[in-house]
């Protein structure tokens, strides 16, 4: 019998981090996978005239008669993938062997291997696909060159579409109505992996300094650092972050000397506006980063007055021992967990012992102390509340002109001391000093929520996402889930809770609000799955102790929350 063959465009998609998700919450992940298939993937396949010929675990294999249809379908899936499990997609056009309804052969195998190259939310295609779609679809393909693929005889040229959907923001963000900039992670040229925190910390200080200018729109550190360690296309970065300018560079730290190189690039054209190198002794590191910042400002905002440039030069501390502790704490602060709270708190306390006027370390210490209760850690809650009450006056005094410190301080005042009016004063001042500060907009959203204004909370939390579209969004997603929940928009609340769990599969707040939202949305299987996950990470949780985990919600909000958790099956 003659073997049946045909030419086909094969799309392979699978879920990113599926094994980890299954390990954390098997029932919930399987329910999300089924929803992903029925609510998103199958409708898009039908819309683009494709055929799902195989589904294995978390993987989907789809056939199209046209490469354009295949890529268009992939783009639509990624752009619509909000509230579902994250996907990566690979596409190849090649000869396939027909076996009933199934397809076999190199055409399928290459697509499966190429899929593994794509990033979360991204699409990877072979040269064969690119040749057929490049003049028909303007998607900003990035050439990754020829790549050796496992069990494929010859290298395959691969093109990628990075981040077709990241953090619920479309890839082509509109440019703000004022100069906009992202500062990418500087490459650590020291040859010492232990010094990575130093390079990251210097970039963080440059971002913070730039953010103090009302005349600039600045992308937050968390989004910029999603490009860390990657070969990037500046034009693509500009599209993904919605900025006109990108600052990139490197840092070499050896013995007592530091060299900082930097170059400013216009993202739309790829043109280099300037490039420079700055050398100095280690004790001059603050002066060096000030020089880099001033150069950027001079090119972006020629009308900025000299007095504002002087404000950028404010150093967080002159004590290098304290600065070292602060930077190490800052590196861990980006990924807080139940396991590293004590280490982060210890580093910020040590920084303050060495430099009592370090407002940046003090603000982040207060935020850590406040967040422990939210994560269900109550071992020192009474003493930590007393510590917050003791430190707040000092933080307000020494952080008066430090927007980052004031934002964290305001959050601690609201969450721990329950003084919303005083907290609002600090966060409002932080946003006056630095309207680009994503964290302050997040804290403002939470304070609005606790004050009984969930609609305003949503506005502020979404503004935080715009300033930090690619960063870890746990706090913002949790806030949005709670805000939509209290507006009786339980389906939307559930989607944001699911997104929070994708950021952090052990997030205590996400399990709580996810269980409550699913219960009131009538999705009892999902509600029970969230409840089971909560009991797994916190067996001692009880509905009657809910207020111990929460900020100062109004009584009617708290009672609705409790009733929903009871409905989800959590113990009283």
C-alpha positions as CSV (number, residue, x, y, z in Angstrom):
1,X,0.0,0.0,0.0
2,X,1.4,3.4,-1.0
3,X,2.4,5.6,1.9
4,X,0.3,8.8,2.1
5,X,2.1,12.0,2.4
6,X,1.3,15.7,2.1
7,X,2.8,19.1,2.8
8,X,1.4,20.8,5.9
9,X,2.0,23.6,8.4
10,X,2.3,22.1,11.8
11,X,1.8,24.1,15.0
12,X,2.9,22.6,18.3
13,X,2.0,24.3,21.6
14,X,2.6,23.3,25.2
15,X,2.2,24.8,28.7
16,X,5.2,26.4,30.3
17,X,6.2,24.9,33.6
18,X,3.4,22.3,33.5
19,X,5.2,19.7,35.7
20,X,5.7,22.3,38.4
21,X,2.1,23.4,38.2
22,X,0.9,19.9,38.4
23,X,3.1,19.2,41.4
24,X,1.7,22.2,43.2
25,X,-2.0,21.8,42.3
26,X,-2.9,18.8,40.2
27,X,-6.7,19.3,40.2
28,X,-6.6,23.0,39.6
29,X,-4.0,22.8,36.8
30,X,-6.0,20.1,35.0
31,X,-9.1,22.2,35.2
32,X,-7.2,25.2,33.8
33,X,-5.8,23.0,31.0
34,X,-9.3,21.9,30.0
35,X,-10.5,25.5,30.0
36,X,-7.5,26.6,27.9
37,X,-8.4,23.9,25.3
38,X,-12.2,24.5,25.1
39,X,-12.3,28.3,25.7
40,X,-9.3,29.4,23.7
41,X,-7.4,26.9,21.6
42,X,-10.3,25.0,19.9
43,X,-12.2,28.2,18.9
44,X,-9.0,29.7,17.4
45,X,-8.3,26.5,15.5
46,X,-11.8,26.6,14.0
47,X,-11.5,30.3,13.2
48,X,-8.2,29.8,11.3
49,X,-9.3,26.5,9.5
50,X,-6.9,24.2,11.3
51,X,-7.3,20.7,12.7
52,X,-6.2,19.4,16.1
53,X,-4.8,16.0,15.3
54,X,-3.2,15.1,18.6
55,X,-3.4,16.2,22.2
56,X,-0.8,14.7,24.6
57,X,-0.8,15.9,28.3
58,X,-0.2,19.6,28.1
59,X,0.7,19.6,24.4
60,X,-1.4,20.3,21.3
61,X,-0.5,19.4,17.7
62,X,-2.4,21.3,15.0
63,X,-2.4,21.0,11.2
64,X,-3.0,23.9,8.8
65,X,-2.9,24.0,5.0
66,X,-1.3,27.4,5.0
67,X,1.7,28.9,7.0
68,X,-0.1,32.2,7.2
69,X,-3.1,30.6,8.8
70,X,-0.8,28.7,11.3
71,X,1.1,31.9,12.3
72,X,-2.1,34.0,12.5
73,X,-3.7,31.4,14.7
74,X,-0.6,31.2,17.0
75,X,-0.6,35.0,17.3
76,X,-4.3,35.1,18.1
77,X,-3.9,32.4,20.8
78,X,-1.1,34.2,22.5
79,X,-2.8,37.6,22.4
80,X,-6.0,36.1,23.8
81,X,-4.3,34.0,26.5
82,X,-5.4,36.0,29.5
83,X,-6.3,34.1,32.7
84,X,-5.1,30.7,31.2
85,X,-1.9,28.7,31.5
86,X,1.1,30.3,29.8
87,X,2.0,28.7,26.4
88,X,4.9,28.6,24.0
89,X,4.4,27.7,20.3
90,X,6.5,26.3,17.5
91,X,5.6,26.1,13.8
92,X,7.2,24.3,10.8
93,X,6.1,23.7,7.2
94,X,7.2,20.3,5.9
95,X,6.3,16.9,4.5
96,X,4.2,14.7,6.9
97,X,3.1,11.1,6.8
98,X,-0.6,10.5,7.1
99,X,-1.7,7.6,9.4
100,X,-5.5,7.8,9.7
101,X,-6.3,11.0,11.6
102,X,-2.7,11.2,12.9
103,X,0.4,12.8,11.3
104,X,4.0,11.7,11.6
105,X,7.4,12.4,10.2
106,X,10.0,15.2,10.2
107,X,7.4,17.9,9.5
108,X,5.9,17.2,13.0
109,X,9.2,16.4,14.7
110,X,10.9,19.7,13.7
111,X,7.8,21.7,14.8
112,X,8.0,20.0,18.2
113,X,11.7,20.8,18.6
114,X,11.3,24.4,17.5
115,X,8.5,24.9,20.0
116,X,11.1,24.3,22.8
117,X,13.0,27.3,21.7
118,X,10.1,29.8,22.1
119,X,9.8,31.8,25.3
120,X,6.8,31.8,27.5
121,X,4.1,33.7,25.6
122,X,6.2,33.6,22.4
123,X,6.3,31.9,19.0
124,X,9.2,30.2,17.2
125,X,9.1,29.4,13.5
126,X,11.4,27.8,11.0
127,X,12.9,29.4,7.9
128,X,10.4,27.5,5.7
129,X,7.5,29.3,7.6
130,X,9.3,32.7,7.6
131,X,9.7,32.7,3.8
132,X,6.0,32.2,3.4
133,X,4.8,34.8,6.0
134,X,7.4,37.5,6.1
135,X,5.8,39.7,3.4
136,X,2.2,39.0,4.6
137,X,2.5,39.3,8.4
138,X,4.4,42.2,10.1
139,X,5.2,40.6,13.5
140,X,8.8,41.7,14.2
141,X,10.5,38.4,13.7
142,X,14.0,38.0,15.3
143,X,16.5,35.8,13.5
144,X,18.1,33.4,16.0
145,X,20.3,31.8,13.3
146,X,20.9,28.1,12.6
147,X,20.2,26.0,15.7
148,X,21.1,22.3,16.3
149,X,17.8,20.5,17.3
150,X,17.8,17.2,19.1
151,X,17.4,14.2,16.8
152,X,17.1,16.5,13.7
153,X,19.8,15.7,11.1
154,X,20.7,19.2,10.0
155,X,20.7,22.6,11.8
156,X,17.5,24.6,11.4
157,X,17.3,28.4,11.0
158,X,14.8,29.7,13.6
159,X,13.0,33.0,13.9
160,X,11.1,34.0,17.1
161,X,8.3,36.5,18.0
162,X,9.3,37.3,21.6
163,X,6.5,37.9,24.2
164,X,3.4,37.8,22.0
165,X,1.6,38.2,25.3
166,X,3.3,39.2,28.5
167,X,1.7,40.2,31.8
168,X,-1.6,40.8,30.2
169,X,-0.2,43.6,28.0
170,X,-0.1,43.6,24.2
171,X,3.3,43.4,22.5
172,X,2.9,46.8,20.7
173,X,2.4,49.3,23.6
174,X,1.6,52.9,22.5
175,X,4.4,55.4,23.3
176,X,3.6,57.8,26.1
177,X,3.3,61.5,25.4
178,X,6.7,62.3,26.9
179,X,10.2,60.9,26.5
180,X,10.2,57.2,27.6
181,X,13.1,55.0,28.6
182,X,13.9,51.5,29.7
183,X,17.3,50.6,31.3
184,X,18.3,47.1,30.6
185,X,20.4,45.0,33.0
186,X,24.1,45.9,32.6
187,X,26.3,43.0,31.7
188,X,28.5,41.9,34.6
189,X,32.1,41.8,33.1
190,X,33.8,41.0,36.4
191,X,34.2,37.3,35.8
192,X,32.7,36.7,39.3
193,X,29.2,35.5,39.5
194,X,29.1,36.6,43.2
195,X,29.3,40.2,41.9
196,X,26.1,39.9,39.9
197,X,24.2,41.7,42.7
198,X,26.5,44.7,42.4
199,X,25.9,45.2,38.7
200,X,22.2,44.8,39.2
201,X,22.2,47.2,42.1
202,X,23.9,50.0,40.2
203,X,21.3,49.6,37.4
204,X,18.5,49.8,39.9
205,X,19.9,53.0,41.3
206,X,20.1,54.5,37.8
207,X,16.4,53.5,37.2
208,X,15.4,55.0,40.5
209,X,17.2,58.3,39.7
210,X,15.7,58.6,36.3
211,X,12.2,57.9,37.8
212,X,12.3,61.0,39.9
213,X,11.8,63.2,36.9
214,X,8.2,64.1,36.2
215,X,9.2,64.8,32.6
216,X,10.2,61.2,31.9
217,X,8.2,57.9,31.6
218,X,10.4,55.2,33.0
219,X,9.9,51.5,32.9
220,X,10.4,49.8,36.3
221,X,13.3,47.4,37.2
222,X,11.2,44.2,37.2
223,X,10.2,44.6,33.5
224,X,13.7,45.7,32.4
225,X,15.2,42.7,34.1
226,X,13.1,40.2,32.2
227,X,15.8,40.6,29.5
228,X,18.7,39.7,31.8
229,X,21.1,37.3,30.3
230,X,19.4,37.4,26.9
231,X,20.6,38.6,23.5
232,X,18.0,41.3,22.7
233,X,16.8,43.2,19.7
234,X,16.4,46.8,20.8
235,X,13.6,47.5,18.4
236,X,11.7,44.6,19.9
237,X,12.4,45.8,23.4
238,X,11.0,49.2,22.4
239,X,7.8,47.6,21.1
240,X,7.3,45.3,24.1
241,X,7.8,48.0,26.7
242,X,6.4,50.9,24.8
243,X,9.5,53.1,25.0
244,X,11.4,55.3,22.6
245,X,14.8,55.0,24.2
246,X,16.8,52.1,25.7
247,X,19.9,52.3,27.9
248,X,22.2,49.3,27.9
249,X,25.8,48.8,29.1
250,X,28.2,46.8,31.2
251,X,30.1,47.0,34.5
252,X,33.5,45.7,35.3
253,X,34.4,45.6,39.0
254,X,37.9,44.4,39.9
255,X,39.8,45.0,43.2
256,X,39.1,48.7,44.0
257,X,38.3,49.9,40.5
258,X,35.0,50.1,38.6
259,X,34.3,50.7,34.9
260,X,30.8,51.6,33.7
261,X,30.0,51.7,30.0
262,X,26.7,52.8,28.6
263,X,25.0,53.6,25.4
264,X,21.6,55.2,24.6
265,X,19.7,53.7,21.7
266,X,16.6,55.0,19.9
267,X,14.5,51.9,19.8
268,X,12.5,52.7,16.6
269,X,15.5,53.1,14.4
270,X,18.2,51.4,16.4
271,X,20.3,54.5,16.2
272,X,22.9,55.1,18.9
273,X,22.5,58.5,20.4
274,X,25.6,58.4,22.6
275,X,28.1,55.9,24.1
276,X,30.6,56.5,26.8
277,X,32.9,54.9,29.4
278,X,33.4,55.9,33.0
279,X,36.2,54.8,35.2
280,X,36.9,55.4,38.8
281,X,37.8,54.0,42.2
282,X,35.2,51.9,44.0
283,X,34.5,54.7,46.5
284,X,33.5,56.8,43.4
285,X,30.8,54.4,42.3
286,X,28.0,56.8,43.2
287,X,29.6,59.6,41.2
288,X,30.0,57.3,38.2
289,X,26.3,56.3,38.1
290,X,25.4,59.9,38.6
291,X,27.4,60.8,35.5
292,X,25.6,58.1,33.4
293,X,22.3,59.3,34.6
294,X,23.1,62.9,33.8
295,X,24.2,62.0,30.3
296,X,20.9,60.2,29.6
297,X,18.9,63.2,31.0
298,X,20.8,65.6,28.9
299,X,19.8,63.8,25.7
300,X,16.2,63.1,26.7
301,X,15.1,66.3,28.4
302,X,17.3,69.2,27.4
303,X,14.9,71.6,29.1
304,X,15.2,70.0,32.6
305,X,16.7,72.5,35.0
306,X,20.0,72.0,36.7
307,X,18.4,71.8,40.1
308,X,16.4,68.7,39.1
309,X,19.6,67.0,37.8
310,X,21.1,67.7,41.2
311,X,18.3,65.8,42.8
312,X,19.2,62.8,40.8
313,X,22.6,62.8,42.4
314,X,21.3,62.1,45.9
315,X,23.2,59.0,47.1
316,X,21.4,56.3,49.0
317,X,24.4,56.0,51.4
318,X,28.1,56.8,51.6
319,X,28.8,53.6,53.5
320,X,30.0,50.9,51.2
321,X,29.4,48.2,53.8
322,X,25.8,49.3,54.3
323,X,25.4,49.6,50.5
324,X,26.7,46.0,50.0
325,X,24.1,44.7,52.5
326,X,21.4,46.8,50.9
327,X,22.1,45.5,47.4
328,X,22.2,41.9,48.6
329,X,18.8,42.4,50.3
330,X,17.5,44.1,47.2
331,X,18.4,41.2,45.0
332,X,16.4,38.8,47.3
333,X,13.6,41.4,47.8
334,X,12.6,40.9,44.1
335,X,11.6,37.2,44.9
336,X,10.2,37.2,48.4
337,X,9.1,33.9,49.7
338,X,8.2,32.3,53.0
339,X,11.7,30.7,53.0
340,X,13.8,33.9,52.5
341,X,11.9,36.5,54.6
342,X,14.3,36.1,57.5
343,X,17.4,36.5,55.3
344,X,16.1,39.6,53.5
345,X,15.0,41.2,56.8
346,X,18.4,40.4,58.3
347,X,20.3,42.1,55.4
348,X,18.2,45.3,55.6
349,X,18.6,45.4,59.4
350,X,22.4,45.1,59.0
351,X,22.5,47.9,56.4
352,X,20.7,50.1,58.9
353,X,23.1,49.2,61.7
354,X,25.9,50.3,59.4
355,X,24.1,53.4,58.1
356,X,21.1,54.5,60.2
357,X,20.2,57.1,57.6
358,X,19.7,54.6,54.7
359,X,16.1,55.4,53.9
360,X,16.0,52.9,51.0
361,X,16.9,50.0,53.3
362,X,14.5,51.2,56.0
363,X,11.6,51.4,53.6
364,X,12.1,47.9,52.3
365,X,12.6,46.5,55.8
366,X,9.1,47.9,56.7
367,X,7.6,46.4,53.6
368,X,9.1,43.0,54.5
369,X,7.8,43.2,58.1
370,X,4.3,44.1,56.8
371,X,4.2,41.3,54.2
372,X,5.0,38.5,56.6
373,X,1.5,38.5,58.0
374,X,0.0,38.4,54.6
375,X,1.9,35.3,53.8
376,X,0.6,33.6,57.0
377,X,3.8,34.0,59.1
378,X,2.9,35.0,62.6
379,X,5.8,33.7,64.7
380,X,6.9,37.3,65.7
381,X,3.8,39.3,64.8
382,X,3.5,41.2,68.1
383,X,7.2,42.2,68.2
384,X,7.2,43.1,64.5
385,X,4.2,45.3,64.9
386,X,6.0,47.1,67.7
387,X,9.1,47.4,65.5
388,X,7.0,48.9,62.6
389,X,5.5,51.4,65.0
390,X,8.9,52.4,66.3
391,X,10.5,52.7,62.8
392,X,7.7,54.6,61.0
393,X,8.5,58.1,62.4
394,X,12.2,57.6,61.5
395,X,11.3,56.4,58.0
396,X,9.0,59.4,57.4
397,X,11.8,61.8,58.6
398,X,14.8,60.4,56.7
399,X,12.8,59.3,53.7
400,X,11.0,62.6,53.1
401,X,12.6,62.9,49.7
402,X,12.9,59.2,48.9
403,X,9.8,58.1,46.9
404,X,10.6,54.4,47.1
405,X,11.1,54.6,50.9
406,X,7.9,56.6,51.4
407,X,5.9,54.1,49.3
408,X,7.0,51.1,51.4
409,X,6.5,53.1,54.6
410,X,2.9,54.0,53.6
411,X,2.1,50.4,52.9
412,X,3.4,49.3,56.3
413,X,1.5,52.1,58.0
414,X,-1.7,50.9,56.3
415,X,-1.3,47.2,56.6
416,X,0.3,46.9,60.1
417,X,-0.8,50.1,62.0
418,X,-4.2,50.4,60.1
419,X,-3.9,54.2,59.8
420,X,-5.1,54.7,56.3
421,X,-5.1,58.5,56.3
422,X,-1.5,58.7,57.4
423,X,-0.6,56.0,55.0
424,X,-2.2,57.9,52.1
425,X,-0.1,61.0,52.9
426,X,3.1,59.0,52.5
427,X,2.1,57.3,49.3
428,X,0.8,60.5,47.8
429,X,4.0,62.2,48.5
430,X,5.9,59.3,47.0
431,X,3.9,59.7,43.8
432,X,4.5,63.4,43.8
433,X,8.2,62.9,44.0
434,X,8.1,60.0,41.4
435,X,5.0,59.5,39.3
436,X,6.7,56.7,37.5
437,X,7.1,54.5,40.6
438,X,5.1,51.3,39.9
439,X,5.4,50.1,43.5
440,X,3.8,53.3,44.8
441,X,0.9,53.0,42.4
442,X,0.4,49.4,43.7
443,X,0.4,50.5,47.3
444,X,-2.0,53.3,46.4
445,X,-4.3,50.8,44.9
446,X,-4.3,48.7,48.0
447,X,-5.0,51.7,50.2
448,X,-7.9,52.6,48.0
449,X,-9.2,49.1,48.3
450,X,-9.0,49.1,52.1
451,X,-10.7,52.5,52.1
452,X,-13.7,51.0,50.3
453,X,-12.9,52.3,46.8
454,X,-12.3,49.2,44.6
455,X,-13.0,51.0,41.3
456,X,-10.2,53.6,42.1
457,X,-8.0,50.7,43.3
458,X,-8.3,49.0,39.9
459,X,-7.3,52.3,38.1
460,X,-4.2,52.6,40.2
461,X,-3.2,49.0,40.0
462,X,-3.5,49.0,36.2
463,X,-1.4,52.2,36.1
464,X,1.3,50.3,38.1
465,X,1.2,47.5,35.4
466,X,1.7,50.1,32.7
467,X,4.9,51.4,34.4
468,X,6.1,47.8,34.9
469,X,4.4,45.7,32.2
470,X,6.9,42.8,32.3
471,X,7.7,42.5,36.0
472,X,6.5,39.9,38.5
473,X,3.0,41.2,39.2
474,X,1.9,39.2,42.2
475,X,1.0,42.1,44.4
476,X,-0.8,43.9,41.6
477,X,-2.7,40.8,40.4
478,X,-3.7,40.0,44.0
479,X,-5.0,43.5,44.4
480,X,-6.9,43.4,41.2
481,X,-8.4,40.0,42.2
482,X,-9.6,41.4,45.5
483,X,-10.9,44.6,43.9
484,X,-13.0,42.8,41.2
485,X,-14.2,40.4,43.9
486,X,-15.6,43.2,46.0
487,X,-17.3,44.7,42.8
488,X,-19.0,41.3,42.4
489,X,-17.1,40.7,39.2
490,X,-16.1,37.2,40.3
491,X,-15.0,35.8,36.9
492,X,-12.5,38.6,36.5
493,X,-11.3,38.2,40.0
494,X,-10.7,34.5,39.4
495,X,-8.6,35.2,36.3
496,X,-6.3,37.6,38.2
497,X,-6.0,35.1,41.1
498,X,-4.9,32.5,38.6
499,X,-2.4,34.9,37.2
500,X,-1.0,35.5,40.7
501,X,-0.5,31.8,41.1
502,X,1.4,31.6,37.8
503,X,3.8,34.2,39.3
504,X,4.1,32.3,42.5
505,X,2.6,28.9,43.0
506,X,2.9,29.3,46.8
507,X,1.2,32.7,47.1
508,X,-1.1,32.6,50.2
509,X,-3.3,35.6,49.1
510,X,-3.9,34.0,45.6
511,X,-5.3,30.8,47.1
512,X,-7.5,32.8,49.5
513,X,-9.1,35.1,46.9
514,X,-9.1,32.4,44.2
515,X,-11.2,30.1,46.5
516,X,-13.6,32.9,47.4
517,X,-14.0,34.1,43.8
518,X,-14.5,30.7,42.3
519,X,-17.1,29.9,45.0
520,X,-19.2,33.0,44.2
521,X,-18.7,32.4,40.5
522,X,-20.4,29.0,40.9
523,X,-17.2,27.1,40.0
524,X,-17.2,24.8,43.0
525,X,-14.6,22.3,41.7
526,X,-12.1,25.2,41.2
527,X,-13.0,26.7,44.6
528,X,-12.3,23.4,46.3
529,X,-9.0,23.1,44.4
530,X,-7.9,26.6,45.6
531,X,-9.0,25.7,49.1
532,X,-7.0,22.4,49.0
533,X,-3.9,24.4,47.8
534,X,-4.3,26.8,50.7
535,X,-4.6,24.1,53.3
536,X,-1.5,22.4,51.8
537,X,0.7,25.5,52.3
538,X,-1.0,26.7,55.5
539,X,-2.7,23.8,57.4
540,X,-3.5,26.1,60.3
541,X,-5.6,28.5,58.2
542,X,-9.1,29.2,59.5
543,X,-11.9,31.5,58.2
544,X,-12.2,33.0,61.7
545,X,-8.6,34.2,61.5
546,X,-9.0,35.7,58.0
547,X,-8.6,39.3,59.3
548,X,-5.1,38.4,60.7
549,X,-3.9,38.0,57.1
550,X,-5.6,41.1,55.7
551,X,-5.3,44.8,55.7
552,X,-8.0,47.0,57.2
553,X,-10.9,46.1,55.0
554,X,-14.3,47.6,55.7
555,X,-16.7,45.3,57.7
556,X,-19.0,44.4,54.8
557,X,-16.1,43.4,52.6
558,X,-14.6,41.2,55.3
559,X,-17.9,39.4,55.9
560,X,-18.4,38.8,52.2
561,X,-14.9,37.3,52.0
562,X,-15.5,35.0,55.0
563,X,-18.8,33.8,53.6
564,X,-17.2,33.0,50.3
565,X,-14.4,31.0,51.9
566,X,-16.9,29.0,54.0
567,X,-18.7,28.2,50.7
568,X,-15.4,27.0,49.3
569,X,-15.2,24.5,52.1
570,X,-12.5,26.1,54.3
571,X,-12.8,25.3,58.0
572,X,-14.3,27.9,60.4
